[in-house]
Amino acid sequence: MPTVKSKCKVACKSCNLRRVKCDRTEEAPCTYCRLAGQDCQPIVSRRGKYKRNPDKSTATRPALRRSSRKQQNECNPTIAVSGEPASDTIVINNSSPSFGDRNPTAEAQSCEPSNPQSSTPPPRHGYQYSSTSSDSKVVYYGDSFNLDYMLHEMGDHLGASRNGRPWEDTLEHLYFSQLGQSTKTQIEEHSRNQRLQLRDIGALKPFERNASDDLIKVFFEMCYPQCPIFDRADFQLKYEAGRVSPLVLQTVYFVALNHCSEEVYKRAGFENRYLATFTCYQRAKTLYDTNYESDAIATLQAVYLLSFWWGSPMEQKDMWHWTGIACNRAQSLGLHQRKTYVGLSERNRKLWRRIWWTIYVHDISVTIMLGRTPHINDAYCSVEMLGEDDFETSDNELIDSDLFREPTRESRLYIIHLTDLYSRKASKCWLNIAGASFNESMILKSLDDLTSWKTSLPRELQHRESAVSVEDGLWTTLTHLNYFTVQVLIRRNGLNDPDRMKAGSIVFDAAVQIVRILEDLVSSQLLPFALMRSAPAAFAALSVQIANMRGCPSHVVDVSKHRARLCMMIINKLQDHSPPLLWYYRLFVRILRSMGCEIPDEGNRDVSPHFGPSDQRLHGLHSPTTDFLYNNPFENTSQEVGPNYTSNDLSTSNPALCDFGLSGMTASFVFSSFFNSDLIDGTSTDLGNHNFDPSSL
């Protein structure tokens, strides 16, 4: 008689969290755990521990079904900052049960009974809540989704046949079960290869604890006050327990590595900053591409952080690419509409509002910087503006306030008024200037409103002549840096006045203030705190200085050259954090040289104090990203360069600094809106012998 393997009555933790069938037995681990090389631990069965509803027929009644949704919504177990879904987390997963692995870091959750006297209105239509206590996720199909409309009007008559499965798992299982065995085998093989790839590149493992703590501290001290997209208390609890989503963690590492000191990224095991940021970016990108994370809020948080990647001048997946994805995902989840927040816990309402407005500000900022059309249409946005109540204050749940530093009140006011600047002022100005309908009176009125915005700032954000520090004055300084940058970009590119950038104009005065602010940040050693805003500000001010080097009185020309040198010093300092600036620095050196403005020590300086000859190629056009290799015109060159090849000419030894002419170099310039098309078209490659029209810069 053949021996029959005793099948275990409960699934393992990994299969249970992924909601796939587990083939674990008493003698052997399941297939997934065996391939992943991890322990196959059974879950604690809860079968029989809870009372079943004796009246199953009431489950189909719409009123009781909505009440059940309301109770699930009010339980508020945690907030979705990682792969651990919460009761009001929106999850959209288009993968099959095997092809797209659900996040194995997620934990089963339960909630306390809600207050029956609560007056919280039911959530909006279009959300499908899980009926199981172990998986309290929400799937948003859309307000007009036919299935949701049918269920709302007629009830869920298929509830019993689903055996407790949520709708998304039922539909996936139904589709997957119809596939042939060969197709299933190929899908399983593809899924297994994806898991192996993630393991090989180290995407699923955090850094060594000390290095990881250093990066987390850098992020919450320098970056989080500018992008408060997490709940600090909840993030820390998950971080201490090792349950933060790998996708979220890698993106946090990526942003922190771009802001940290040289000592920190070397302690993490990297020789230079580019290799550190590139490694974490590629890990996060691979996790995103493989649909590893099933929590839509965690994915949204990660995609927003990926929008700060800028690895190559010709890379297609740049900041505009990732910003568009973040905006589209946020709107697909309904974060831009007031009705989405009905029924959410207070904690999640605050978090989601902060996420939405952070992404909104980023979209408008990048739009104006690049001179493009915003991804977000204000006409469809109805969510309330940010207030101080939307931010966390001192929280007793925090275990280590030094690691997860609490933002100051000044930084909270910075985010609130920055949101007001970009939503109520800058966005309207840009619509009037770049929109389809041109109305000069509307443009002038919106520009006047923009100018008057600074006077409406609270006392804490009013500019004052004093030393700048992290505790006092930093966020006020960054508030004014954003304001003056917006003034330059909108007025310079949106008006046809030939004197719009001349001495005495609003644009000229704004550029002067930008230079002073950047100088203060450098002297106070606070420039790393301004990385997200300093590059566009420096380029904006530099373009105005260049425009005043010809056709102006000699004293204006001399002062403009001095300020241009200060801007170039800032750009030089930012090269280590934004590799393409190596290329653009040379571009502006040639432009300034043609205007009679020499940059001190430019000819003898190294590309960067942190990079050797081999790293210079990595920083330039030979970026190892797939998107760039596809567009790299140097990949098919017949010239062979040996490993010992050297050149004394920096502009020819590095492909990123070759002489392609102004037109070719600005074609891939991420700040292309700083140039007038009349300047680019037909410009001679010999900039030293070309007479520029200052008004076109």
C-alpha positions as CSV (number, residue, x, y, z in Angstrom):
1,M,0.0,0.0,0.0
2,P,1.6,3.4,-1.0
3,T,2.5,5.8,1.7
4,V,0.3,8.9,1.8
5,K,1.9,12.1,2.9
6,S,0.0,13.8,5.7
7,K,-1.1,17.2,4.5
8,C,-0.9,19.9,7.1
9,K,-4.3,21.4,8.0
10,V,-3.0,25.0,8.1
11,A,-1.0,27.0,5.5
12,C,2.4,28.5,6.2
13,K,2.7,32.2,7.0
14,S,4.1,33.2,3.6
15,C,1.4,31.5,1.6
16,N,-1.3,32.8,3.9
17,L,-0.1,36.4,3.5
18,R,0.2,35.9,-0.3
19,R,-3.2,34.3,-0.3
20,V,-2.2,31.3,-2.4
21,K,-2.6,27.6,-2.0
22,C,0.0,26.1,0.3
23,D,1.3,22.5,-0.3
24,R,3.1,22.3,3.0
25,T,3.0,18.9,4.7
26,E,4.1,17.7,8.1
27,E,7.3,16.3,6.7
28,A,8.3,18.9,4.1
29,P,8.1,22.7,3.6
30,C,5.9,24.2,0.8
31,T,7.2,24.8,-2.7
32,Y,7.4,28.6,-2.2
33,C,9.4,28.5,1.0
34,R,11.7,25.8,-0.4
35,L,12.5,27.9,-3.5
36,A,12.9,31.1,-1.4
37,G,15.2,29.3,1.0
38,Q,13.2,30.4,4.1
39,D,11.6,28.7,7.0
40,C,8.1,27.3,6.4
41,Q,6.3,28.2,9.6
42,P,2.6,27.4,10.0
43,I,0.1,30.1,11.0
44,V,-1.8,29.9,14.2
45,S,-5.2,28.6,13.2
46,R,-8.1,30.7,14.4
47,R,-10.7,28.2,13.1
48,G,-13.6,27.9,15.6
49,K,-12.5,30.8,17.8
50,Y,-15.1,33.2,16.5
51,K,-18.9,33.0,16.4
52,R,-20.5,32.8,13.0
53,N,-23.5,34.9,12.0
54,P,-26.5,32.6,12.5
55,D,-28.6,34.7,10.1
56,K,-26.7,34.4,6.8
57,S,-29.5,35.8,4.8
58,T,-28.9,39.3,6.4
59,A,-25.5,39.4,4.7
60,T,-27.3,40.3,1.5
61,R,-29.1,43.3,2.9
62,P,-27.6,46.5,1.6
63,A,-28.2,48.4,4.9
64,L,-26.4,45.8,7.1
65,R,-23.7,45.4,4.5
66,R,-23.0,49.1,4.6
67,S,-23.0,49.0,8.4
68,S,-20.4,46.2,8.3
69,R,-18.2,48.3,6.0
70,K,-18.5,51.2,8.4
71,Q,-17.4,49.0,11.3
72,Q,-14.4,47.7,9.4
73,N,-13.5,51.3,8.5
74,E,-13.7,52.6,12.1
75,C,-11.5,49.9,13.6
76,N,-8.3,51.7,12.3
77,P,-5.7,49.1,13.3
78,T,-2.7,50.8,11.6
79,I,-1.8,53.1,8.8
80,A,-0.6,51.9,5.5
81,V,3.0,53.1,5.3
82,S,4.4,49.8,4.5
83,G,3.3,46.4,3.1
84,E,1.0,45.9,6.1
85,P,-2.5,46.8,4.8
86,A,-4.9,48.6,7.1
87,S,-8.7,48.6,7.2
88,D,-8.9,51.7,4.9
89,T,-5.9,50.9,2.7
90,I,-6.8,50.9,-1.0
91,V,-5.1,48.0,-2.8
92,I,-5.1,47.5,-6.5
93,N,-3.4,44.3,-7.6
94,N,-3.7,43.2,-11.2
95,S,-1.5,40.1,-10.8
96,S,-2.5,36.5,-10.7
97,P,-2.2,34.6,-7.4
98,S,1.1,33.2,-8.5
99,F,2.5,35.7,-11.0
100,G,2.3,38.8,-8.7
101,D,3.4,37.9,-5.2
102,R,1.7,39.7,-2.5
103,N,3.8,41.4,0.0
104,P,5.2,38.8,2.4
105,T,5.9,41.5,5.0
106,A,2.2,42.0,5.6
107,E,0.7,40.8,8.9
108,A,-2.8,39.6,9.6
109,Q,-4.7,42.2,11.5
110,S,-7.8,42.4,13.7
111,C,-9.7,45.3,15.1
112,E,-11.7,46.2,18.2
113,P,-15.5,46.5,17.8
114,S,-16.5,50.0,16.7
115,N,-18.7,52.3,18.7
116,P,-22.3,51.6,17.7
117,Q,-23.2,55.2,18.4
118,S,-20.6,56.6,15.9
119,S,-22.1,59.0,13.4
120,T,-19.3,58.5,10.8
121,P,-21.0,58.3,7.4
122,P,-20.4,55.3,5.3
123,P,-17.5,55.3,2.8
124,R,-18.0,56.3,-0.8
125,H,-19.3,53.8,-3.3
126,G,-16.7,52.0,-5.3
127,Y,-14.7,50.6,-2.4
128,Q,-14.9,46.8,-1.9
129,Y,-14.0,45.7,1.6
130,S,-12.6,42.4,2.5
131,S,-14.9,40.2,4.5
132,T,-12.1,38.4,6.4
133,S,-10.6,39.7,9.6
134,S,-7.1,38.6,8.5
135,D,-7.1,40.7,5.4
136,S,-8.8,44.1,5.8
137,K,-7.8,45.7,2.6
138,V,-9.9,47.8,0.3
139,V,-10.1,47.7,-3.5
140,Y,-11.3,50.8,-5.3
141,Y,-13.0,49.9,-8.5
142,G,-14.4,53.4,-9.3
143,D,-17.7,55.1,-8.6
144,S,-19.3,54.0,-11.8
145,F,-18.0,50.4,-11.8
146,N,-21.0,48.2,-12.9
147,L,-20.2,45.4,-10.4
148,D,-20.0,47.8,-7.5
149,Y,-23.3,49.4,-8.5
150,M,-25.0,46.0,-8.7
151,L,-23.7,45.0,-5.3
152,H,-24.8,48.2,-3.7
153,E,-28.3,48.1,-5.1
154,M,-28.9,44.3,-4.9
155,G,-26.5,43.0,-2.3
156,D,-23.8,40.4,-2.6
157,H,-25.6,37.2,-3.5
158,L,-22.3,35.4,-4.1
159,G,-21.0,36.0,-0.6
160,A,-21.5,32.4,0.5
161,S,-19.8,31.0,-2.6
162,R,-16.7,33.1,-2.2
163,N,-16.0,31.3,1.1
164,G,-14.7,34.4,2.8
165,R,-12.4,35.4,0.0
166,P,-12.3,39.1,-0.9
167,W,-13.5,40.0,-4.3
168,E,-10.1,40.7,-5.9
169,D,-8.9,37.2,-4.8
170,T,-12.0,35.6,-6.0
171,L,-11.7,37.1,-9.5
172,E,-8.1,36.3,-9.7
173,H,-8.6,32.7,-8.6
174,L,-11.4,32.3,-11.1
175,Y,-9.3,33.5,-14.0
176,F,-6.2,31.6,-12.9
177,S,-8.1,28.3,-12.6
178,Q,-9.2,28.5,-16.2
179,L,-5.6,28.5,-17.5
180,G,-4.0,25.3,-18.9
181,Q,-1.4,23.5,-16.9
182,S,1.4,24.5,-19.3
183,T,0.4,28.2,-18.9
184,K,0.3,27.9,-15.1
185,T,3.8,26.3,-15.1
186,Q,5.3,29.1,-17.2
187,I,3.7,31.7,-14.9
188,E,5.0,29.9,-11.9
189,E,8.5,29.8,-13.5
190,H,8.3,33.5,-14.2
191,S,7.3,34.3,-10.7
192,R,10.1,32.1,-9.3
193,N,12.6,33.9,-11.5
194,Q,11.4,37.3,-10.3
195,R,11.8,36.2,-6.7
196,L,15.3,35.0,-7.4
197,Q,16.2,38.3,-9.1
198,L,15.0,40.3,-6.1
199,R,17.0,38.1,-3.8
200,D,20.2,38.4,-6.0
201,I,20.1,42.2,-6.2
202,G,19.5,42.4,-2.4
203,A,16.2,44.2,-2.8
204,L,14.6,42.3,0.1
205,K,17.2,42.8,2.7
206,P,17.8,46.0,4.6
207,F,21.3,47.4,5.3
208,E,23.2,46.4,8.4
209,R,21.4,47.9,11.4
210,N,23.8,50.7,12.3
211,A,24.0,51.9,8.6
212,S,20.2,51.5,8.3
213,D,19.6,53.6,11.4
214,D,21.9,56.3,10.1
215,L,19.9,56.5,6.9
216,I,16.6,56.5,8.6
217,K,17.7,59.3,10.9
218,V,18.9,61.3,7.9
219,F,15.6,60.9,6.1
220,F,13.4,61.9,9.0
221,E,15.7,64.9,9.9
222,M,16.3,66.3,6.4
223,C,13.7,64.9,4.0
224,Y,10.6,64.1,6.0
225,P,9.8,67.7,7.0
226,Q,9.6,68.5,3.2
227,C,7.6,65.4,2.3
228,P,5.5,64.2,5.3
229,I,4.1,61.2,3.5
230,F,4.5,58.7,6.4
231,D,3.0,58.3,9.8
232,R,6.1,58.5,12.0
233,A,4.8,56.4,14.9
234,D,3.5,53.7,12.7
235,F,6.6,53.7,10.5
236,Q,8.8,53.3,13.6
237,L,6.8,50.4,15.0
238,K,7.1,48.6,11.7
239,Y,10.8,49.5,11.4
240,E,11.6,48.2,14.8
241,A,9.8,45.0,14.1
242,G,11.4,44.6,10.6
243,R,8.1,44.8,8.8
244,V,8.5,47.9,6.7
245,S,7.8,47.2,3.0
246,P,11.0,46.5,1.1
247,L,9.8,48.9,-1.7
248,V,9.3,51.7,0.8
249,L,12.5,51.0,2.6
250,Q,14.7,51.0,-0.5
251,T,13.2,54.3,-1.7
252,V,13.8,55.8,1.8
253,Y,17.4,54.6,1.6
254,F,17.7,56.1,-1.9
255,V,16.6,59.6,-0.8
256,A,18.6,59.5,2.4
257,L,21.8,58.4,0.6
258,N,21.5,61.5,-1.7
259,H,21.3,63.8,1.4
260,C,23.7,62.1,3.8
261,S,27.3,62.9,4.4
262,E,30.2,61.0,2.8
263,E,30.9,59.1,6.0
264,V,27.3,57.7,6.1
265,Y,27.2,56.3,2.6
266,K,30.7,54.8,3.0
267,R,29.6,53.2,6.2
268,A,26.7,51.6,4.2
269,G,29.4,50.0,2.0
270,F,29.6,52.3,-1.1
271,E,32.6,54.0,-2.6
272,N,30.7,57.0,-3.9
273,R,27.3,58.6,-3.7
274,Y,26.2,57.7,-7.2
275,L,26.8,54.0,-6.7
276,A,24.8,54.2,-3.4
277,T,21.8,56.0,-4.9
278,F,21.9,54.0,-8.1
279,T,21.9,50.7,-6.2
280,C,18.9,51.5,-4.1
281,Y,17.1,53.1,-7.0
282,Q,17.5,49.9,-9.1
283,R,16.3,47.7,-6.2
284,A,13.2,49.9,-5.7
285,K,12.5,50.1,-9.4
286,T,12.8,46.3,-9.7
287,L,10.4,45.8,-6.8
288,Y,8.0,48.2,-8.5
289,D,8.3,46.5,-11.9
290,T,7.6,43.1,-10.5
291,N,4.4,44.2,-8.7
292,Y,6.0,43.0,-5.4
293,E,4.1,45.4,-3.2
294,S,0.3,44.9,-3.0
295,D,-0.4,47.9,-0.8
296,A,-1.4,50.8,-3.0
297,I,-0.6,53.5,-0.5
298,A,2.9,52.1,0.2
299,T,3.4,51.9,-3.6
300,L,2.3,55.5,-4.0
301,Q,4.7,56.7,-1.2
302,A,7.6,54.8,-2.9
303,V,6.8,56.1,-6.4
304,Y,6.8,59.7,-5.1
305,L,10.3,59.2,-3.6
306,L,11.5,57.7,-6.9
307,S,10.6,60.9,-8.6
308,F,13.8,62.5,-7.2
309,W,16.0,60.2,-9.3
310,W,18.0,62.0,-11.9
311,G,20.8,59.7,-13.0
312,S,21.5,60.6,-16.6
313,P,20.7,63.5,-18.9
314,M,19.0,61.3,-21.5
315,E,17.3,58.8,-19.2
316,Q,13.6,58.5,-20.0
317,K,12.5,57.4,-16.5
318,D,13.4,60.7,-14.9
319,M,11.7,62.9,-12.4
320,W,8.9,63.8,-14.9
321,H,8.2,60.1,-15.5
322,W,7.9,59.1,-11.9
323,T,6.0,62.3,-10.9
324,G,3.4,61.4,-13.6
325,I,3.0,57.9,-12.1
326,A,2.7,59.3,-8.6
327,C,0.0,61.8,-9.7
328,N,-1.9,59.2,-11.7
329,R,-1.9,56.6,-8.9
330,A,-3.0,59.2,-6.3
331,Q,-5.9,60.3,-8.5
332,S,-6.8,56.7,-9.3
333,L,-7.1,56.1,-5.6
334,G,-9.3,59.1,-5.2
335,L,-7.0,61.1,-2.9
336,H,-7.9,64.3,-4.8
337,Q,-11.6,64.2,-3.9
338,R,-13.3,65.0,-0.6
339,K,-15.7,62.0,-0.7
340,T,-12.8,59.6,-0.6
341,Y,-12.0,60.6,3.0
342,V,-15.5,60.0,4.3
343,G,-15.4,57.0,6.7
344,L,-11.6,56.9,7.1
345,S,-10.1,57.1,10.5
346,E,-8.9,60.5,11.6
347,R,-5.3,59.3,11.5
348,N,-5.6,58.1,7.9
349,R,-7.5,61.2,6.8
350,K,-4.5,63.3,7.9
351,L,-2.0,61.0,6.3
352,W,-3.8,60.8,3.0
353,R,-4.2,64.6,2.8
354,R,-0.5,65.1,3.5
355,I,0.3,62.5,0.8
356,W,-2.0,64.2,-1.7
357,W,-0.7,67.8,-1.2
358,T,2.9,66.7,-1.2
359,I,2.5,65.1,-4.6
360,Y,0.4,68.0,-5.8
361,V,3.1,70.6,-4.9
362,H,5.8,68.4,-6.5
363,D,3.8,68.2,-9.7
364,I,3.2,71.9,-10.1
365,S,6.8,72.6,-9.1
366,V,8.3,70.3,-11.7
367,T,5.7,71.5,-14.3
368,I,6.8,75.1,-13.9
369,M,10.4,74.1,-13.8
370,L,10.3,72.2,-17.1
371,G,7.7,74.4,-18.8
372,R,5.2,71.5,-19.3
373,T,1.5,70.7,-18.6
374,P,0.7,69.5,-15.1
375,H,-0.5,66.0,-14.5
376,I,-3.2,67.2,-12.1
377,N,-6.3,69.1,-13.1
378,D,-7.4,71.5,-10.4
379,A,-11.0,71.4,-11.7
380,Y,-11.4,67.9,-10.3
381,C,-9.7,68.5,-6.9
382,S,-12.0,69.0,-3.9
383,V,-9.9,67.8,-1.0
384,E,-9.5,70.3,1.9
385,M,-6.3,72.3,2.2
386,L,-3.7,71.3,4.7
387,G,-3.8,72.7,8.3
388,E,-1.7,72.4,11.4
389,D,-4.2,69.7,12.6
390,D,-3.1,67.5,9.7
391,F,0.4,67.1,11.2
392,E,1.6,64.9,14.0
393,T,2.8,66.5,17.1
394,S,4.6,64.8,20.0
395,D,3.5,61.2,20.0
396,N,3.8,59.0,23.0
397,E,4.0,56.0,20.7
398,L,7.4,57.0,19.5
399,I,10.2,54.9,21.0
400,D,13.2,56.7,19.6
401,S,12.5,60.4,19.0
402,D,16.2,60.9,18.1
403,L,15.9,58.4,15.2
404,F,12.5,59.6,14.1
405,R,12.8,63.3,14.8
406,E,9.6,65.3,15.1
407,P,9.3,68.2,12.6
408,T,9.3,71.7,14.1
409,R,6.3,73.9,13.9
410,E,8.2,76.1,11.5
411,S,8.6,73.2,9.1
412,R,4.9,72.4,9.4
413,L,4.0,75.9,8.5
414,Y,6.5,75.7,5.6
415,I,4.5,72.8,4.1
416,I,1.2,74.4,4.7
417,H,2.1,77.7,3.0
418,L,4.1,76.0,0.3
419,T,0.9,74.1,-0.6
420,D,-1.0,77.4,-0.6
421,L,1.6,79.0,-2.9
422,Y,1.5,76.3,-5.5
423,S,-2.2,75.5,-5.4
424,R,-3.8,78.9,-5.2
425,K,-1.2,81.1,-6.8
426,A,1.4,79.4,-8.9
427,S,-1.0,76.9,-10.5
428,K,-3.4,79.6,-11.5
429,C,-0.6,81.8,-12.9
430,W,0.7,78.9,-15.0
431,L,-2.8,78.1,-16.3
432,N,-3.3,81.7,-17.4
433,I,0.1,81.9,-19.0
434,A,0.5,78.4,-20.6
435,G,-3.2,77.5,-21.0
436,A,-5.2,77.5,-24.1
437,S,-7.1,80.7,-23.3
438,F,-4.9,83.8,-23.3
439,N,-6.2,86.7,-21.3
440,E,-3.7,89.4,-20.5
441,S,-5.8,91.0,-17.8
442,M,-6.2,87.6,-16.1
443,I,-2.4,87.0,-16.4
444,L,-1.6,90.3,-14.8
445,K,-4.1,89.8,-12.0
446,S,-2.8,86.3,-11.2
447,L,0.8,87.7,-11.2
448,D,-0.3,90.5,-8.7
449,D,-1.9,87.8,-6.5
450,L,1.4,85.9,-6.6
451,T,3.4,88.9,-5.6
452,S,1.0,89.7,-2.7
453,W,1.3,86.1,-1.4
454,K,4.5,86.9,0.5
455,T,2.8,89.5,2.6
456,S,0.2,87.0,3.8
457,L,2.9,84.8,5.5
458,P,2.6,84.3,9.2
459,R,5.2,86.0,11.5
460,E,7.1,82.7,11.9
461,L,7.8,82.6,8.1
462,Q,8.6,86.3,7.6
463,H,12.1,86.9,6.4
464,R,14.5,88.2,9.0
465,E,18.1,89.2,8.9
466,S,19.7,86.7,11.3
467,A,21.8,83.6,11.2
468,V,20.1,80.5,9.7
469,S,20.0,77.2,11.6
470,V,18.0,74.0,11.5
471,E,16.1,75.0,14.6
472,D,15.5,78.7,13.6
473,G,15.2,80.2,10.1
474,L,15.9,77.2,7.8
475,W,12.3,76.6,6.8
476,T,11.6,80.3,6.5
477,T,14.5,80.6,4.2
478,L,13.3,77.7,2.0
479,T,9.8,79.2,1.9
480,H,11.2,82.4,0.4
481,L,13.6,80.4,-1.9
482,N,10.5,78.7,-3.4
483,Y,8.6,81.9,-3.7
484,F,11.4,83.8,-5.6
485,T,12.1,80.8,-7.9
486,V,8.4,80.7,-8.9
487,Q,8.5,84.4,-9.5
488,V,11.5,84.1,-11.9
489,L,10.2,81.1,-13.8
490,I,6.6,82.3,-14.3
491,R,7.4,85.9,-15.2
492,R,10.4,85.2,-17.3
493,N,8.8,82.5,-19.5
494,G,5.3,83.9,-19.5
495,L,5.7,87.5,-20.5
496,N,6.9,89.1,-23.7
497,D,8.2,92.3,-22.1
498,P,11.8,92.7,-23.4
499,D,12.8,94.3,-20.1
500,R,11.2,91.7,-17.9
501,M,14.7,90.5,-16.6
502,K,16.5,93.9,-16.5
503,A,17.7,95.6,-13.4
504,G,14.8,96.9,-11.3
505,S,12.3,94.3,-12.5
506,I,10.5,91.9,-10.3
507,V,12.4,89.0,-11.9
508,F,15.8,90.7,-11.4
509,D,15.1,91.4,-7.7
510,A,13.9,87.8,-7.2
511,A,17.1,86.5,-8.8
512,V,19.1,88.6,-6.4
513,Q,17.2,87.2,-3.4
514,I,17.8,83.7,-4.7
515,V,21.6,84.3,-4.8
516,R,21.6,85.7,-1.3
517,I,19.5,82.8,0.1
518,L,21.8,80.2,-1.5
519,E,24.8,82.0,-0.2
520,D,23.3,82.0,3.3
521,L,22.6,78.3,3.0
522,V,26.2,77.5,2.0
523,S,27.7,79.6,4.7
524,S,25.5,77.9,7.3
525,Q,26.3,74.5,5.9
526,L,22.6,73.8,5.3
527,L,22.6,73.3,1.5
528,P,22.0,69.5,1.9
529,F,18.6,70.4,3.4
530,A,17.7,72.4,0.2
531,L,18.7,69.8,-2.3
532,M,15.1,69.4,-3.5
533,R,14.8,73.1,-4.3
534,S,18.3,74.5,-4.8
535,A,19.1,73.3,-8.4
536,P,16.1,74.9,-10.1
537,A,16.6,78.0,-8.0
538,A,20.3,78.3,-9.0
539,F,19.5,77.8,-12.7
540,A,16.7,80.4,-12.5
541,A,19.0,83.0,-10.9
542,L,21.9,82.2,-13.2
543,S,19.7,82.7,-16.3
544,V,18.8,86.2,-15.1
545,Q,22.4,87.1,-14.4
546,I,23.4,86.0,-17.9
547,A,20.6,88.1,-19.4
548,N,22.1,91.2,-17.7
549,M,25.7,90.8,-19.0
550,R,25.0,92.4,-22.3
551,G,23.4,95.7,-23.1
552,C,23.4,96.9,-19.4
553,P,25.5,99.5,-17.6
554,S,29.0,98.3,-16.6
555,H,28.2,98.2,-12.9
556,V,25.2,96.0,-13.5
557,V,27.3,93.7,-15.8
558,D,30.1,93.4,-13.1
559,V,27.6,92.6,-10.3
560,S,25.8,90.1,-12.6
561,K,29.1,88.3,-13.3
562,H,29.8,88.1,-9.6
563,R,26.4,86.6,-8.9
564,A,26.7,84.2,-11.8
565,R,30.0,82.9,-10.3
566,L,28.1,82.3,-7.0
567,C,25.4,80.4,-8.8
568,M,28.1,78.3,-10.5
569,M,29.7,77.6,-7.2
570,I,26.3,76.3,-5.9
571,I,25.9,74.1,-9.0
572,N,29.4,72.8,-8.6
573,K,28.6,71.7,-5.0
574,L,25.4,70.0,-6.2
575,Q,27.2,67.8,-8.7
576,D,27.8,65.1,-6.2
577,H,24.1,64.8,-5.6
578,S,22.9,65.3,-9.1
579,P,25.3,63.6,-11.6
580,P,23.9,65.2,-14.8
581,L,25.1,68.6,-13.5
582,L,28.6,67.5,-14.5
583,W,27.4,68.0,-18.0
584,Y,25.4,71.1,-17.5
585,Y,28.1,72.8,-15.5
586,R,30.3,72.7,-18.6
587,L,27.5,74.0,-20.7
588,F,27.1,77.1,-18.6
589,V,30.9,77.5,-18.3
590,R,31.0,77.9,-22.1
591,I,28.0,80.3,-22.1
592,L,29.6,82.5,-19.4
593,R,32.9,82.4,-21.1
594,S,31.3,83.7,-24.3
595,M,29.9,86.6,-22.2
596,G,33.3,87.5,-20.8
597,C,32.7,85.8,-17.4
598,E,35.5,83.4,-16.4
599,I,34.9,80.8,-13.7
600,P,37.9,80.6,-11.3
601,D,39.9,77.4,-11.4
602,E,37.4,75.8,-13.8
603,G,40.0,74.5,-16.2
604,N,42.0,72.7,-13.5
605,R,39.3,71.5,-11.2
606,D,38.4,67.8,-11.0
607,V,35.0,66.7,-12.0
608,S,34.1,65.8,-8.4
609,P,36.2,65.2,-5.3
610,H,34.4,62.0,-4.7
611,F,34.8,60.3,-8.1
612,G,37.7,58.6,-9.8
613,P,38.2,58.3,-13.6
614,S,36.0,55.2,-13.8
615,D,33.2,56.9,-11.9
616,Q,33.2,59.8,-14.2
617,R,32.0,57.6,-17.0
618,L,29.3,56.3,-14.7
619,H,28.2,59.8,-14.0
620,G,28.1,60.7,-17.7
621,L,26.3,59.3,-20.7
622,H,27.4,55.8,-19.9
623,S,24.8,55.3,-17.3
624,P,24.1,51.6,-16.8
625,T,20.3,52.0,-16.8
626,T,18.4,50.1,-19.5
627,D,16.4,53.2,-20.5
628,F,19.6,55.2,-21.1
629,L,21.4,52.5,-23.0
630,Y,18.5,52.4,-25.5
631,N,19.1,56.0,-26.3
632,N,22.8,56.3,-25.9
633,P,24.4,57.4,-29.1
634,F,27.9,56.4,-27.9
635,E,27.0,52.7,-27.4
636,N,27.5,51.9,-31.1
637,T,30.7,53.9,-31.5
638,S,33.6,52.1,-33.2
639,Q,36.2,53.7,-31.1
640,E,37.7,51.3,-28.5
641,V,38.9,52.9,-25.3
642,G,41.2,50.7,-23.3
643,P,41.2,50.5,-19.5
644,N,44.5,52.5,-19.3
645,Y,43.4,55.2,-21.7
646,T,43.8,58.7,-20.3
647,S,43.4,62.2,-21.6
648,N,44.4,65.6,-20.3
649,D,41.4,67.3,-21.9
650,L,38.4,66.9,-19.5
651,S,35.9,67.9,-22.2
652,T,37.0,65.1,-24.5
653,S,38.0,62.3,-22.1
654,N,34.5,62.2,-20.6
655,P,31.6,61.6,-23.1
656,A,29.3,63.6,-20.8
657,L,31.4,66.7,-21.4
658,C,32.1,66.4,-25.2
659,D,31.5,69.4,-27.5
660,F,28.1,68.6,-29.1
661,G,27.1,72.2,-29.6
662,L,24.5,74.1,-27.6
663,S,21.6,72.7,-29.5
664,G,22.5,69.1,-28.8
665,M,23.3,69.7,-25.2
666,T,20.1,71.5,-24.3
667,A,17.9,69.0,-26.1
668,S,18.2,66.7,-23.1
669,F,18.5,69.5,-20.5
670,V,16.0,68.8,-17.7
671,F,15.7,72.5,-17.1
672,S,15.1,73.3,-20.8
673,S,12.6,76.0,-20.0
674,F,15.5,78.2,-18.9
675,F,16.4,78.6,-22.5
676,N,14.5,80.4,-25.3
677,S,14.0,78.4,-28.4
678,D,15.3,81.2,-30.5
679,L,18.7,80.8,-28.8
680,I,18.8,77.0,-29.3
681,D,17.8,76.9,-33.0
682,G,20.7,77.6,-35.3
683,T,23.3,78.4,-32.6
684,S,26.9,77.9,-33.6
685,T,28.8,75.2,-31.9
686,D,31.6,77.7,-31.3
687,L,30.0,79.6,-28.4
688,G,33.1,81.7,-27.9
689,N,32.6,83.5,-31.2
690,H,28.8,83.8,-31.0
691,N,27.1,86.9,-29.9
692,F,24.1,86.1,-27.7
693,D,20.9,88.0,-27.4
694,P,20.6,88.5,-23.6
695,S,16.9,88.8,-23.7
696,S,16.5,85.3,-25.0
697,L,18.2,83.7,-22.1
